[in-house]
Amino acid sequence: MDEPSKKNIIGIVGGMGPVAGVDLASKIISQTIASGDQEHLPFVLHSFPNEIGDRTAYILAHGNKTALEDGNPGVAIARALMQMEQTGATVAGMACNSAHAPVIFDRIVSELKANESRINLLHMVREVGWHIVYNLTGVRKVGIVGTTGTRASGLYGILGEFGLEVMDVTDDEQEALQLAIYAPEYGIKAAPDGTSPGAVNILTGICRSLRARGAEAVVFGCTEFPLAYREPEIEGLPVIDSSLVLARALVRAGDPERLRPWGDASVTLS
């Protein structure tokens, strides 16, 4: 058997939004120790945004119900995962926080199980929990900056299992965050590469507000926020990029010996 065929192939469910999927792929590359093309880990990026419905809209319509409703984005996501599995993918991640909300994630799992899929789907939020415990020693109070759907689902309550206290933004702040993503004039989704000064201003102000209320770190619980705000901290407050955390977890699952040390100065970490 040739050596390349022994490697785990990583699957990336992109398209949520499209730039976030490409960003996750780029971070997998940046977090891999490699001196040439052949030493990088193989991955498949599945980006069909037209096939996956808006996750936040679905969550707000269905709450935390785990019933198998028609139109659940989890159906299309599971289909993407199984298509990548057919190409050889063994481990996968989704470039979207809201897709991990129970009403969607549980449907993904049920679809994979029904089709006897064996792909290892990592859970982004649990990976964030482990990252905080191992790499941000002493942090216990964490502010969550994400989509309205992520907030409504209570997704980041999972961090309580890691001994962490979760701080949500206020209703007004959440409304501003949603505009930072969707506003046609300055939203991240409207920008070709996610760059948006208007979104940066919103994110900066909300991170400052969370710090004033006692947050010891903030999680960008939306894979599109790091596209606009790329710094690893704001005025000394750690900013945790959930996409970067997932990228590192995927590299670790693909080949742990290829994972760069956390904080390696030779690569950009956000």
Sequence and secondary structure as in RCSB ss.txt:
>XXXX:A:sequence
MDEPSKKNIIGIVGGMGPVAGVDLASKIISQTIASGDQEHLPFVLHSFPNEIGDRTAYILAHGNKTALEDGNPGV
AIARALMQMEQTGATVAGMACNSAHAPVIFDRIVSELKANESRINLLHMVREVGWHIVYNLTGVRKVGIVGTTGT
RASGLYGILGEFGLEVMDVTDDEQEALQLAIYAPEYGIKAAPDGTSPGAVNILTGICRSLRARGAEAVVFGCTEF
PLAYREPEIEGLPVIDSSLVLARALVRAGDPERLRPWGDASVTLS
>XXXX:A:secstr
  GGGGS EEEEE  SSHHHHHHHHHHHHHTB  SSGGGS  EEEE  GGGS  HHHHHHHHTT  S  TT HHH
HHHHHHHHHHHTTEEEEEES SGGGSHHHHHHHHHHHHHTT   EE  HHHHHHHHHHHHSTT  EEEEEE HHH
HHHTGGGGGGGGT EEE   HHHHHHHHHHHH TTT GGGSTTS  HHHHHHHHHHHHHHHHTT SEEEEESTTH
HHH   SEETTEEEEEHHHHHHHHHHHHH GGGB  TT TTS   
